[in-house]
Amino acid sequence: MPQDWLQFFPGILKYGATGLSALLFFFAYLLLREQSKKKDSDPKVLKEIRIYMFISVFLAIISLVSSIFCSPKEFSPTEEFSIAGTVKNEDGGIPVGVTIITGYPPLTATPQGKIVGLKVWRDPRGELPILTFNASGYFVQPIPLSEYEASIHDNVIDIGEVILKPED
């Protein structure tokens, strides 16, 4: 077998079980071809090579069927949600320097504490992110947006008032 063929194997194997079965089938073909060139081929060896080829074809069929029927749940990455709400201190005051973190680029609240311009998307599993708030000297429990799934209206998730509590 020429050494140049080895460079194609990683590219073929990136297709998973389908690529592996293709390589197995190719190797079985090479073995069968070499055995066929011999004048006195052993029938047991030829039978084993054929079984090997059938196994590789069976593996290819299984991987093809599983890729068709076991595909991941579809989601719409373009569906975007706006977050509405207000951030306040426990005493009712407006906090300074609040950063809202969603796993997307962080956003700061307006000087009045309003959440404006925050857009979020579902992850590949179809789940909404978790909001975390960061303010010096304050803390708040993270807010899973999935809890507001039932109240989404016109792609706006209204989380109401978020109360920051002073750290101990």
C-alpha positions as CSV (number, residue, x, y, z in Angstrom):
1,M,0.0,0.0,0.0
2,P,1.5,3.4,-1.0
3,Q,2.5,5.7,1.9
4,D,0.7,8.6,0.2
5,W,-2.7,7.0,1.1
6,L,-2.0,7.4,4.8
7,Q,-2.5,11.1,4.5
8,F,-6.2,10.6,3.7
9,F,-7.1,8.4,6.7
10,P,-7.5,11.3,9.3
11,G,-9.8,13.1,6.8
12,I,-11.9,9.9,6.3
13,L,-12.0,9.1,10.1
14,K,-13.5,12.6,10.9
15,Y,-16.8,11.1,9.6
16,G,-16.9,8.8,12.6
17,A,-18.3,5.3,12.2
18,T,-19.1,5.8,8.6
19,G,-15.5,6.7,7.8
20,L,-14.3,3.8,9.9
21,S,-16.5,1.4,8.0
22,A,-15.3,2.8,4.7
23,L,-11.7,2.2,5.8
24,L,-12.5,-1.3,7.0
25,F,-14.2,-2.1,3.6
26,F,-11.2,-0.7,1.8
27,F,-8.7,-2.8,3.7
28,A,-10.9,-5.9,3.2
29,Y,-10.9,-5.1,-0.6
30,L,-7.1,-4.9,-0.5
31,L,-6.8,-8.2,1.3
32,L,-9.3,-9.8,-1.1
33,R,-7.4,-8.4,-4.1
34,E,-4.1,-9.8,-2.8
35,Q,-5.6,-13.2,-2.1
36,S,-7.2,-13.3,-5.6
37,K,-3.8,-12.8,-7.2
38,K,-2.5,-16.0,-5.7
39,K,-2.8,-19.2,-7.7
40,D,-3.7,-21.4,-4.7
41,S,-5.8,-19.1,-2.5
42,D,-7.1,-20.6,0.7
43,P,-10.9,-20.8,0.7
44,K,-11.0,-20.2,4.5
45,V,-9.1,-17.0,4.1
46,L,-11.3,-15.8,1.3
47,K,-14.4,-16.6,3.4
48,E,-13.0,-14.6,6.4
49,I,-12.2,-11.6,4.2
50,R,-15.8,-11.7,2.8
51,I,-17.2,-11.8,6.4
52,Y,-14.9,-8.9,7.3
53,M,-16.3,-6.9,4.3
54,F,-19.9,-7.7,5.3
55,I,-19.2,-6.5,8.8
56,S,-17.9,-3.2,7.5
57,V,-20.9,-2.8,5.2
58,F,-23.2,-3.6,8.2
59,L,-21.4,-1.0,10.3
60,A,-21.8,1.6,7.5
61,I,-25.6,0.9,7.3
62,I,-26.0,1.1,11.1
63,S,-24.1,4.5,11.2
64,L,-26.2,5.8,8.3
65,V,-29.5,4.8,9.9
66,S,-28.4,6.2,13.3
67,S,-27.4,9.5,11.7
68,I,-30.8,9.8,10.1
69,F,-33.0,8.8,13.1
70,C,-30.9,10.1,15.9
71,S,-30.2,13.6,14.7
72,P,-30.1,16.3,17.5
73,K,-33.2,18.5,18.2
74,E,-33.4,21.4,15.8
75,F,-33.4,24.9,17.1
76,S,-33.5,28.3,15.7
77,P,-30.3,30.2,16.4
78,T,-31.8,33.3,14.8
79,E,-34.7,33.5,17.3
80,E,-33.6,36.2,19.7
81,F,-35.2,37.3,23.0
82,S,-35.0,40.7,24.6
83,I,-34.8,40.9,28.4
84,A,-36.8,43.5,30.3
85,G,-36.5,44.3,34.0
86,T,-35.0,46.6,36.6
87,V,-32.1,46.2,39.0
88,K,-32.5,47.7,42.5
89,N,-30.7,47.5,45.8
90,E,-32.5,45.9,48.7
91,D,-33.2,49.3,50.2
92,G,-34.9,50.4,47.0
93,G,-31.9,52.5,45.7
94,I,-30.3,52.2,42.3
95,P,-27.1,50.3,42.3
96,V,-24.0,51.6,40.5
97,G,-21.8,49.5,38.2
98,V,-24.0,46.5,37.7
99,T,-22.8,44.1,35.1
100,I,-25.2,41.5,33.7
101,I,-23.5,38.3,32.4
102,T,-25.3,35.8,30.3
103,G,-22.5,33.9,28.6
104,Y,-22.9,36.4,25.8
105,P,-21.1,39.8,25.8
106,P,-21.8,41.3,29.3
107,L,-24.0,44.4,29.5
108,T,-24.3,47.1,32.1
109,A,-27.6,48.4,33.4
110,T,-28.6,52.0,32.7
111,P,-28.0,54.6,35.4
112,Q,-31.7,54.1,36.4
113,G,-31.2,50.4,36.8
114,K,-33.1,49.4,33.7
115,I,-32.0,46.4,31.6
116,V,-31.9,47.7,28.1
117,G,-30.6,46.1,24.9
118,L,-29.9,42.7,26.4
119,K,-30.4,40.0,23.7
120,V,-30.2,36.3,24.4
121,W,-30.5,33.1,22.3
122,R,-31.2,29.5,23.0
123,D,-28.1,27.2,23.2
124,P,-27.8,24.1,20.9
125,R,-30.0,22.1,23.3
126,G,-32.7,24.7,23.0
127,E,-32.3,26.1,26.5
128,L,-32.2,29.8,27.5
129,P,-29.2,31.1,29.4
130,I,-28.8,32.0,33.0
131,L,-28.5,35.7,34.0
132,T,-25.9,36.6,36.6
133,F,-25.5,40.0,38.1
134,N,-22.2,41.5,39.3
135,A,-22.0,44.6,41.4
136,S,-19.3,45.6,43.9
137,G,-20.5,44.8,47.5
138,Y,-23.8,43.1,46.3
139,F,-25.0,39.7,45.3
140,V,-28.0,38.1,43.8
141,Q,-28.9,34.5,43.0
142,P,-28.5,33.7,39.3
143,I,-31.7,33.9,37.3
144,P,-32.4,30.9,35.0
145,L,-34.4,32.4,32.1
146,S,-36.0,29.0,31.5
147,E,-38.2,29.8,34.6
148,Y,-39.8,32.6,32.5
149,E,-40.4,30.4,29.4
150,A,-44.2,30.4,29.9
151,S,-44.4,34.2,30.2
152,I,-42.5,35.1,27.0
153,H,-44.5,37.5,24.9
154,D,-43.4,38.9,21.6
155,N,-39.9,37.5,22.2
156,V,-39.5,39.6,25.3
157,I,-38.7,37.9,28.7
158,D,-39.7,40.2,31.5
159,I,-37.9,39.3,34.7
160,G,-39.4,42.1,36.8
161,E,-37.3,43.6,39.5
162,V,-34.0,42.1,40.5
163,I,-33.1,42.9,44.1
164,L,-29.4,43.1,44.9
165,K,-28.6,42.2,48.5
166,P,-25.5,43.6,50.3
167,E,-22.7,41.0,50.9
168,D,-22.0,40.0,54.5
